[in-house]
């Protein structure tokens, strides 16, 4: 059963999808709403298999065919020691008071008379006995028990905005700036990325994540790493591989004729793409079992791509389900949380089995939490929410305390005890080991959290 989400959430998803996929500019929106990061960003698309799938390269207006070929070629020789950040967005504003239910708080039962969890329905959160894991969050709980999950039980920002569109924008750009045009990960790649490697920032989905929107260096979006293939009419079986290999060989031959060299450059580019992404086509095997579903399949592709040498630095994926649960929360929340949690557990186990877990950190976030007091069969937009930092190199300690339900903010919402801009600054400095100041506005004014071992 699909929860009853608000019109604002539906509009947010429609507008962002329209901007990133079509690349035709921002559709008409309400006055005062910020434009998503990357609006108007030019793109170069390499379409394969008709119009069914393709690799969209964004920020490539000044990226010539030769440079694009060189960037794709980096996939075959990517540094085996480079660190990767995987950003997982739980769209709609996930109810943190259900993920970690405050069953030990005296006000919980009165605020959630029918939506509350009962003591004993899930395992106790080891770092705060007032909290209890939702039964469907067993994957996250397992990893937390192994010291691989840092939990932010009340992450947000001061004077919170309860609009999906605006709050998500703030998280994406890393600042409380409605006019910001570039994502926080996009700015990182502009500062420390490559001008020729579009795979350094990868949205695994049909559209570009605004958090990855750069000002100059290229990034890309692809639906799935195992659904990118080249085909030619009338060429079947193993002949297409032989054909593209031969074309690539011819394409690398020198020529003094400019037009011929241009054609050969294109031929070489085609073969370069085939060589880089070819190993992931026709299905990806994994050393562990994944749950069914697109989310898990995309995570499996990312794990295989990292091990296979793709030069990934920042990856963005959207979690399954929709957490804008104004009504019908009990009917949808558990299934959505289970799909997300189980997928994240399988992804971590896959990274460990492949021997690359120390290179990957996963950030899980949502635009805000839900209001502590239920509204009928659901919950309305709140303020502070829950976030996770997952990985073998995560410190696995709680960041900020759970503030309790006795002293809510002026709007009756959970108060934040950690700031998302401090979170980003800490990740940049501790994981990527770069200065956060040129990337996060006002980074020097925020504290730092111990996130990485």
C-alpha positions in Angstrom: 0.0 0.0 0.0 1.4 3.4 -1.0 1.2 6.0 1.8 -0.6 9.3 1.3 2.2 11.7 0.5 1.7 15.4 0.2 1.5 17.4 -3.0 4.8 19.1 -2.2 6.7 15.8 -2.2 5.1 14.7 -5.5 5.9 18.1 -7.1 9.5 17.9 -5.8 10.1 14.5 -7.4 8.5 15.6 -10.7 10.5 18.7 -11.0 13.8 17.2 -10.1 13.3 14.3 -12.4 12.3 16.6 -15.2 15.3 18.8 -14.8 17.9 16.1 -14.6 16.6 13.7 -17.2 15.3 16.0 -19.9 17.9 18.7 -19.4 15.5 21.3 -20.7 15.5 23.7 -17.8 13.4 24.0 -14.7 9.6 23.7 -15.1 7.4 26.3 -13.6 7.5 26.2 -9.8 6.0 28.2 -6.9 7.6 31.6 -6.1 10.4 31.3 -3.6 11.2 27.7 -4.3 14.9 27.1 -4.9 15.9 25.7 -8.3 17.6 22.3 -7.9 21.3 22.2 -8.1 22.4 21.6 -11.7 19.4 23.3 -13.3 20.4 24.2 -16.8 23.5 22.0 -16.7 24.4 21.0 -20.2 25.0 17.4 -20.9 26.3 15.1 -23.6 24.5 11.7 -23.8 25.9 8.5 -25.2 22.8 6.5 -26.1 22.9 2.8 -26.5 20.3 0.1 -27.2 18.0 2.6 -28.9 16.4 4.8 -26.2 16.2 2.1 -23.5 19.3 2.9 -21.6 22.3 5.2 -21.8 25.1 7.0 -20.1 24.3 10.7 -19.7 27.5 12.8 -19.1 26.7 16.1 -17.4 28.8 19.3 -17.4 30.5 18.2 -20.6 29.8 21.2 -22.9 33.5 21.8 -23.1 34.5 18.1 -23.1 35.6 17.1 -26.6 35.4 13.6 -27.9 39.0 13.0 -27.3 38.9 14.1 -23.7 35.8 12.0 -23.1 37.6 9.0 -24.5 40.5 9.6 -22.2 38.2 9.9 -19.2 36.4 6.7 -20.0 39.8 5.0 -20.5 40.7 5.9 -16.9 38.1 3.2 -15.9 40.5 0.5 -16.9 43.4 1.9 -14.8 41.6 3.5 -11.8 43.6 3.7 -8.6 42.9 0.6 -6.5 43.4 2.6 -3.3 41.1 5.6 -4.0 38.3 6.2 -1.5 34.6 6.2 -2.5 31.6 7.8 -0.8 28.2 6.4 -1.6 25.3 8.7 -0.8 21.9 7.0 -0.2 18.9 9.3 0.0 15.7 8.2 1.8 13.2 10.4 -0.1 10.2 12.0 1.6 11.4 12.6 5.2 11.9 9.3 7.0 10.3 9.0 10.5 13.3 8.7 12.7 11.0 8.0 15.7 10.1 4.7 14.0 13.6 3.8 12.9 14.8 4.3 16.4 11.7 4.3 18.5 12.0 6.2 21.9 10.1 3.5 23.8 11.8 4.6 27.0 10.7 8.2 26.8 7.6 9.0 28.9 5.9 11.1 26.3 6.2 8.6 23.4 3.0 6.7 24.1 0.9 9.8 24.4 2.3 11.4 21.2 2.0 8.1 19.2 -1.1 6.3 20.6 -1.5 4.0 17.6 1.7 4.4 15.6 4.1 3.6 18.5 6.2 0.5 18.8 5.9 -1.4 22.0 9.0 -2.3 24.2 10.4 -5.6 23.1 9.2 -5.4 19.5 12.7 -4.8 18.4 16.2 -4.9 19.9 17.4 -2.1 22.2 19.8 0.5 20.7 23.0 -0.2 22.6 24.1 3.4 22.8 20.9 4.8 24.3 18.6 2.4 26.2 15.6 4.7 25.6 15.7 3.8 21.9 14.7 0.6 20.2 15.5 -0.5 16.6 12.5 -1.0 14.3 12.1 -4.8 13.6 12.5 -4.1 9.9 15.9 -2.3 10.5 17.7 -5.6 11.3 20.3 -5.1 8.7 21.3 -1.7 10.1 21.1 -3.1 13.6 23.4 -6.0 12.7 26.1 -3.7 11.2 25.8 -1.3 14.2 26.4 -4.2 16.5 29.6 -4.9 14.6 30.7 -1.3 15.1 30.3 -0.3 11.5 27.4 2.2 11.7 27.7 5.7 13.1 24.2 6.9 14.0 23.0 10.5 14.0 19.7 10.2 15.9 18.7 13.9 15.5 20.5 15.5 12.6 19.3 18.7 10.9 19.9 22.4 11.1 18.7 25.5 13.0 15.4 27.1 12.0 14.4 24.1 9.9 12.4 24.5 6.8 9.7 21.8 6.5 9.3 22.0 2.7 10.5 18.9 0.9 11.8 21.0 -2.0 13.7 23.5 0.2 15.1 21.2 2.8 16.3 18.6 0.3 17.9 21.5 -1.6 19.8 22.6 1.5 21.1 19.1 2.1 22.1 18.7 -1.6 24.1 21.9 -1.8 25.5 21.7 1.7 24.3 25.2 2.7 21.1 27.1 3.7 21.2 28.9 0.4 18.2 28.8 -1.9 20.2 30.2 -4.7 23.0 27.7 -4.6 23.5 26.1 -8.1 26.0 23.3 -7.4 25.9 20.2 -5.2 28.3 19.7 -2.3 29.8 16.5 -3.9 29.9 18.3 -7.2 32.0 21.1 -5.6 34.3 18.5 -4.1 34.8 17.0 -7.6 35.4 20.4 -9.1 38.1 21.0 -6.5 39.7 17.5 -6.4 38.4 15.6 -9.4 39.4 15.2 -13.0 38.3 17.4 -16.0 38.1 14.3 -18.2 36.6 11.5 -16.1 32.8 11.6 -16.1 32.7 8.4 -14.0 34.1 10.1 -10.9 30.7 11.3 -9.9 28.0 8.7 -10.7 24.2 8.9 -10.2 22.9 5.3 -10.4 19.4 6.0 -11.6 17.5 7.6 -14.4 18.4 11.2 -13.4 21.3 13.2 -12.0 21.4 13.7 -8.3 21.6 17.5 -7.6 24.1 16.7 -4.9 26.6 15.7 -7.6 25.9 18.8 -9.9 29.4 20.3 -10.7 30.3 23.7 -12.1 33.0 22.4 -14.5 34.2 18.8 -14.1 32.0 16.1 -15.7 29.8 13.6 -13.9 27.4 11.0 -15.1 24.1 9.2 -14.6 23.4 5.6 -15.6 20.4 3.5 -14.7 22.4 0.4 -13.9 26.0 -0.6 -14.4 24.9 -3.9 -15.9 22.5 -2.4 -18.4 24.9 -0.5 -20.6 25.8 -2.2 -23.9 26.5 -1.6 -27.5 24.6 -3.2 -30.3 24.6 -3.0 -34.1 21.8 -4.0 -36.5 22.4 -7.5 -38.0 25.4 -8.3 -35.8 24.8 -11.0 -33.3 26.4 -13.5 -30.9 30.2 -13.0 -30.5 30.6 -11.2 -33.7 29.8 -7.8 -32.2 32.8 -8.1 -29.8 35.1 -8.9 -32.7 33.6 -6.0 -34.7 34.1 -3.4 -32.0 37.6 -4.7 -31.2 38.5 -4.3 -34.9 37.0 -0.8 -35.1 38.9 0.2 -32.0 42.1 -1.0 -33.4 41.5 0.9 -36.6 40.5 4.0 -34.6 43.8 4.1 -32.9 45.8 4.2 -36.1 47.4 7.6 -36.8 46.3 9.8 -39.7 47.3 13.2 -41.1 43.8 13.8 -42.4 41.7 15.8 -39.9 38.4 14.3 -41.0 39.7 10.8 -40.9 41.3 11.3 -37.5 38.0 12.6 -36.2 36.2 9.5 -37.4 39.0 7.3 -35.9 38.7 9.2 -32.6 35.0 8.3 -32.4 35.8 4.7 -33.2 38.4 4.6 -30.5 36.0 6.2 -28.0 33.3 3.5 -28.7 35.9 0.8 -28.1 37.1 2.5 -24.9 33.5 2.6 -23.5 33.0 -1.0 -24.5 36.2 -2.1 -22.8 35.6 -0.1 -19.6 31.9 -1.0 -19.0 31.8 -4.3 -20.9 32.7 -6.5 -18.0 29.6 -5.5 -16.1 27.1 -6.3 -18.9 24.8 -9.2 -19.1 24.5 -9.5 -15.3 26.8 -9.0 -12.4 27.7 -11.8 -10.1 28.4 -11.2 -6.4 30.1 -13.2 -3.7 27.0 -12.7 -1.4 23.3 -12.9 -1.8 21.3 -9.7 -2.3 17.6 -9.2 -1.7 15.5 -8.6 -4.8 14.7 -5.2 -6.2 16.3 -2.3 -8.1 18.0 -0.7 -5.1 19.9 -3.9 -4.2 20.7 -4.5 -7.9 22.2 -1.0 -8.2 24.3 -1.4 -5.1 25.6 -4.8 -6.4 26.7 -3.0 -9.6 28.5 -0.3 -7.6 30.4 -2.9 -5.6 31.4 -4.7 -8.8 32.4 -1.5 -10.5 34.6 -0.4 -7.6 36.4 -3.8 -7.6 36.6 -3.7 -11.4 38.6 -0.5 -11.4 36.0 2.1 -12.4 37.4 5.5 -11.2 34.4 6.3 -8.9 34.8 8.9 -6.1 31.2 9.9 -5.3 28.1 7.8 -6.0 24.5 8.8 -5.4 21.6 6.3 -5.1 18.0 6.7 -4.0 16.6 4.2 -1.4 13.4 2.3 -2.3 10.0 3.5 -1.2 8.6 6.8 -0.2 8.8 8.1 3.4 6.3 11.0 3.1 3.9 9.1 5.3 1.0 11.5 6.1 -1.3 8.5 6.3 -1.1 4.8 6.0 2.3 4.7 7.7 1.9 1.3 9.3 1.1 -0.3 5.9 4.2 1.0 4.1 6.9 2.0 6.5 8.1 -1.5 7.5 8.5 -2.8 4.0 10.3 0.3 2.7 12.7 0.3 5.7 13.4 -3.4 5.3 14.2 -3.1 1.6 16.7 -0.3 2.4 18.2 -1.9 5.5 18.6 -5.3 3.9 20.1 -3.8 0.8 22.7 -1.9 2.8 23.6 -5.0 4.8 24.2 -7.0 1.6 26.2 -4.1 0.1 28.5 -4.0 3.1 28.9 -7.8 3.1 29.7 -7.7 -0.7 32.4 -5.0 -0.2 33.9 -7.1 2.6 33.9 -10.3 0.5 35.5 -8.5 -2.4 38.2 -7.1 -0.1 37.4 -3.5 -0.8 35.4 -2.5 2.3 38.1 -0.2 3.6 37.8 1.9 0.5 34.0 2.6 0.8 31.9 4.7 3.1 28.1 5.0 2.8 26.1 8.0 4.0 22.4 7.5 4.5 20.2 10.7 4.8 16.8 12.2 4.4 15.6 15.8 4.1 14.0 15.9 7.6 12.3 13.7 10.2 8.6 13.5 11.1 6.6 15.3 13.7 6.6 13.5 17.1 2.8 13.7 17.4 1.0 11.5 15.0 -1.7 12.8 12.7 -4.4 10.2 12.3 -2.7 7.2 10.7 0.5 9.0 9.7 2.9 11.8 10.6 3.5 15.3 9.3 6.7 17.0 8.3 9.1 17.4 11.2 12.6 18.8 11.7 15.6 16.7 13.0 15.8 13.3 11.4 18.1 10.2 11.5 21.3 9.6 9.5 23.9 6.9 9.2 27.5 6.6 8.3 28.3 3.0 7.4 31.5 1.1 6.6 34.4 -0.9 7.9 36.3 2.4 8.5 33.3 4.1 10.2 33.9 4.7 13.9 30.5 3.3 14.6 29.7 5.8 17.4 26.6 7.8 18.0 26.9 11.5 16.9 24.9 13.9 19.0 22.5 12.6 21.6 18.8 11.8 21.3 17.3 15.1 22.7 14.2 13.5 24.1 10.5 14.4 23.7 10.1 16.5 26.8 11.6 19.7 25.3 10.5 19.9 21.6 11.1 23.0 19.5 8.6 25.9 19.1 6.8 24.0 16.4 6.5 20.8 18.4 9.3 19.0 16.5 12.4 17.1 17.6 15.4 19.4 18.2 18.6 18.7 16.2 21.7 17.7 18.1 24.0 17.5 15.0 24.3 19.7 11.9 24.4 18.3 8.4 27.0 20.8 7.4 29.3 19.7 10.2 28.6 16.1 9.0 29.7 17.0 5.4 32.8 18.9 6.7 33.8 15.9 8.8 33.4 13.5 5.9 35.5 15.7 3.5 38.3 16.1 6.0 38.4 12.6 7.5 37.4 10.4 4.6 38.7 12.3 1.6 41.3 14.2 3.6 40.7 17.5 2.0 40.0 21.0 3.4 36.2 21.5 3.8 36.4 25.3 3.7 36.4 25.7 -0.1 33.5 23.3 -0.4 31.1 23.9 2.5 30.3 27.6 3.1 31.2 28.6 6.6 32.8 25.2 7.3 35.1 26.8 9.9 32.1 27.7 12.1 30.9 24.1 12.6 32.4 21.5 14.9 33.7 18.2 13.6 32.5 14.7 14.4 34.6 11.7 14.7 33.3 9.6 11.8 36.3 7.7 10.5 38.6 5.3 12.3 
